[in-house]
């Protein structure tokens, strides 16, 4: 191997020497001549030859014993400091102790049971009235007498509810865009106000404007934005035993009641898609929960564990987050030993959650917090009312 290297170096040096053009002997310097040219010519030539020899030796050595090129060494990893959770003002509507903030401004009144979809909010006041709004606009009251809770689509485009102001149950809805219009009444005859003493509800409305109605026996899907708005699907026939609980950016949350009435706390629900004909297809299994919210991109879910926020309990000290398609769980701890107020946590984007945190041992007061799922930490935010 040494002989081969020597032979190759000899050939390469001969080739280089033959190609070098030796300049003629310079004339004696005069006052106008520049002696630096003659002084540096030989050192530069010598340096070039040395560099060539070093390069050839390195190239041959890098081939190894089998004359094959060796891979370049891997770069050292760049070490960065862990990111911190932003304390900037929330970009989505949120409620703290009955105070609703939208677009950085407090909305007059006391508000509860907040739902959000993008920049649109839906909430109720103490008199039972329901309202929706967006930054820069006046809140708008849902028409009629709303039975149970209305539903807001995941993107905030549509809201739907059951109006019982006439003594009859009327399913209706509205487009929340500035130029949006009402849906009118759904073409459902004899829709009962309740079944077995339980009022009918609208648990979900999708981004496509499909509205779901659930009762003790009733399972309907009104395609309120499809063609002439006259299509109503009986899910009891197309998806028997399946009850839709809510709509999210990752799909519908559904529980299987084939073995009898149940809920998300006692029977593991699942994410699903629904066809225009009412066929419900499972996408992924979900853990049990009391309350669940899916991130804006449908990537993560955060939940209060089953049995932790029922009865007189007003909040929980921890929330559990995990990918919607399954994976490791991240536990979020309320800052300073406080508790996340029930129904107060809402996604700001696909990484950050905004929630109301009550001080330890209290069910009022407190302030907003932001939790970053990827960092796994929560921080309290400034109280706008104290500015």
N, C-alpha and C positions, 0 to 999 in steps of 0.2 A: 504494500500500500504506500509506503514511504517513497519507493522508487517511482511509482506512478505520479505522485504529487510533484516530485522533483522534475520529472520529464515534462509534465504539463506546465509548470512554472517556467521552465527553460524555453518552451515553445512560445508561451505568451509574451515573455520578455523580449525574445527575438523579434516578434511581430511588432511590439511597441517601439522597440529601438529603430526598426526599419522605417516606421511611419513618422518618426519625429524629424521635423525639418530643423536642422541646425542653422541658426542665423550666422551671417558673416561676422567677422571680427569688427567690432565697432571702431569708428575713428576716435582719435584722441579727443577728449572732451574740450569744448570751448566754453566761453562764458555763456553762449546761448543754449548749449546742450543741457540735457537733463540726465545726470548720472544715475538716477534711481532705476532707469530701465535696465542698464547693464548690470547693476548691483543685484536686482531681484530676479533676473531671468533664470539663472541656474538654480537658486533655491526653489522657485516655483516648479521647475521641471522635475527636480529631484523629489519634491513633495508629491507630485502627480504619480511618479513611478512607485514611490513608497505606498501611496494610497491604493494603487492598483494591486500591488503585491499583497497588502493586507486584505483587500477585498477578495482576492483569489483564494488566499488561505482560508478565510472565513467561509467562503462558498463551498470549498472542498470539504472542510471540516464539518459543515452543516449537513452534508449528504449522509454522514454516518458510514458504517461499514458496508451497507448494501447500496450505496450511491443513490439513495432516495432522499428527496428534500424532507426536512423535519418541520413540523408545525411550529408557528410562532408562539412564544409564550403567551398565556392568557393575561389580559390586563388585570391589575389589582382592582378589586371592587371599591367603588366610591362610598365612603361612609358619610352619612348625613344625619343630622340631629332629627329625632322624632318630631313629627308635625304636632302642632297644638290645635285645639278646637277654637274656631273663630268666635269672637265675642261681638261681632257686628250685629246690627239690628236684624231681626228676621225679615225674610222677603215674602213670607206667606202670612195669611191671617192667623191669629192665635188669641186665646183667652187666658187671662190671669185673674182668678178670684172674681169672675163675673164681668171683668172689663175686656171688651173686644177691641183688638187693634187690627187695622187693615191699612196697608200702604203707609205704615208709620204713624197713623192718626187713630185716636180712640173714637170708636163709634158710640154715640150717646145711648145710654140704657144699660141694663143688666142682662147678660147673655149667657146661655148654657147650651149643652148638647151640640157643640160646634162640629160641623162637617166642612171639609175644605176640598176644593178641586182646582188646582192651579191658583190663580189669584181670587177666585170666587169663594165666598163663604155662605154657609147656611146655618142658622142658629135660631133658638127660641128664646122668648122673653118670659118673665114670670106669669104673665096673663095667659100663657098657652099659645100665643100667636107665633107664627114662624115667618122668618124674613131671610132674604138673600141679598147679597151686595158684592161690590167690587171696589177697589181703590178709585177715588175720584167721583164716585157715583152715589146717589141717594139710595139707601136701603129700600127694597121693595117687599111688601107683605104678600105672602101666598094668599090667594083669594079663597074665600069661603071659610069653613070650619074644618081644620085639618085633623083627621083621625090618625092616631098613633104618630110615628115619625115619618116625615117625607124622606126622599133619597136624592142625593146629588151624584151625578156621574163622576167617574174618577178624574176626568179632565175639566170638570166644572161647567160643561156646556149645557147640560140639561138638568132639570129638577122635576120630580113627579111626586104626586100625593093623592090621597083619597079625601074628597070633600063631602061632608055629611051635613052641610048647612040646610039642605032641602028636606032632610029626614031620610033621604035615600043615599046610598053610597055611589059617588061619581068619581071615576078614575080620570085624572087629568094631569097636566104638566105644562112646562114652559121652557122656552129657549132663553138662556140667561145672557146671551149676547146683547149689546146695546140696542140693536135693531131686531132682537128676537121677539117672537110672538108666542102666544099660548097654544097648547096642543088641541084645545077643545075637549069634549067628553069622549071617552073611549066607547066604542060600540059594543058594550056589554050590558045585556038586559038582566034585570033582577040581581044585580051584584049585591050580596048581603052586607050589612054593616058589620055583622059579627057572626061567628059560628061557634056553638057550644060556649057562648058567653065570652068568646075571645074576639076582639076586633080585628078586621082584616088590616094588613099592613102592606106598604110598598118597601120591600127590603133593598131593592136595587134598581138602578137605571144605568144602562151601559153608555159608552161613548158614541154608540150608533143610535141611541135613542130608543132602545128596547126596554120596556118597563115590566117589572115582575110584580105580581100580586100574590100574597100568601095568606091563607086562613087555615082553619082546622082541617078542612077538606079541599079548599080552593087552591089551585096551583095554575096560574095563568101568566102568559107573556104577551103583552100588547106591543106590536111593532109600530110604535107611534110615529116613526119617521120613515116608514117604508111605504112607497107608492101612495095609495089613497088613504092611509092611516086606518084602514078597516080590518087589518089582519090581527086576529087574536088566536093564540095557540094555547090549547089545553095541555099543560105539562103533565097533568095526571095521566094522560094517555101516551104522550111521546117520551116522557122520562118518569115512569111510575116510581114512587117512593123517594124521589129526590126533592130536597127543599133548598132553594136558593137563599143564602144568608146575606150576601152583599156582592157588589161589583168592585173590582180592583184593576189596577193597571196590568196585572198579571193574569187576569181572568176572573171568572165567578168563583166565589167561595160557596161550596155546596156541602150539605150533610145528607147521608143516606138514612132514610127513615123506613126502609123496607121492613125492618123488624119492629116498627112502632115509633111513636113520637120520641124525639131526642133533641139534643142541642150540641153546640160545639165544645162544651165543657165535658160532656160525658162520652161523646163519640167523635173520633178523629175525622174532621172534615177533609175536603180536597179541593184543589184548584181545577177549574174546568172551562171548556169552551162550550158555546151553544150555537147550534145551527139555526138558520131561519125557519126550519120546520120544527124546532123545539127539541132536537136531539142533544143531550148533554153528554160530553165526553171528558173523562178525567185526564188531567195533565200532570198533576203531582199531588202527593199526599201532604197534609199539613198536620202539625201537632194540635192537640186540644188547646183551647183558650177561652178566656172570658171576653177579651176584646183583641182585635187584630187590625193592623194598618199595614198596607203594602206600599213600598216606595214608589216614587213617581215614574221610575223606569221599569218597575216590576221586578227588580233584582232582589230586594230584601223585604222581609216582613219583620215587624216588631209586635210583640203580644204581651198581654198580662196573662200569666199562667192560670189554668183552670182552677177556680175556687178561691182566687186571691182578691177579687174585686167585686164580690157579691154581697148582698144584704146591706148592712149599714156602713160597710167599708167605703171610704171616700177616695182612697188612693193606694198606691203600692210603692214600696221602696225600691223595687227592681223591675226592670223590663227585660224580656228575652228577645234577642234578634238573631236571625239566621237567614241564609239564602233561601229564596222561595222554592228552589228546586232541591233543597236539602243540603246539609253540610253542618259544619261546626257552629255551635251556638255562641253568641256574644252576650254577656250579661251587662246591662247598663244599670249603674247605681245612681240614684238621685243624689245630687250634691248636698253636702253638709248634713247628712242623715235625714233628709226630708223625704217626701213622698210625691210621686207623680200623680197629679189629680186625675181621677177617672175621666175618660173620653177627652183628654186634653192633648194627647200626643198626635202630632200630624207631621207628615214628611215635608221637608223644605225642598229637597232634591233627592238624588239617589244615594246620598251618603249621610245626610244630616236630618235630624229629627228635632222638632221644636215641641216643648211640653211645659206645662205649668207645674212648678215644684212648690209644694206646701212645706212650711217649716216643720221640724220634728214635733210630734204631739199635737198638731193643729190641723184643722180642715178648712182654714181660710188664710188670707194673707199670702205671702210668698212672692215669687217672681218667675219669669220665664227662664228656661234653660235650653241650651242646644247640646245635643248628643251626636257625636260623630261615630258612626258604626265601625268604620275601618280603624279608627284610633282606639275605639272602645272606651271613650271617656265623655263626661258631661260637665258643662260649666254653666254657672248662672250668668244671666245677661242683665244689663242695666234696666231699671224700671223706668219706662217712659213717663209715668205719672210724677216722678220725682225730679224731672228735668226743669 
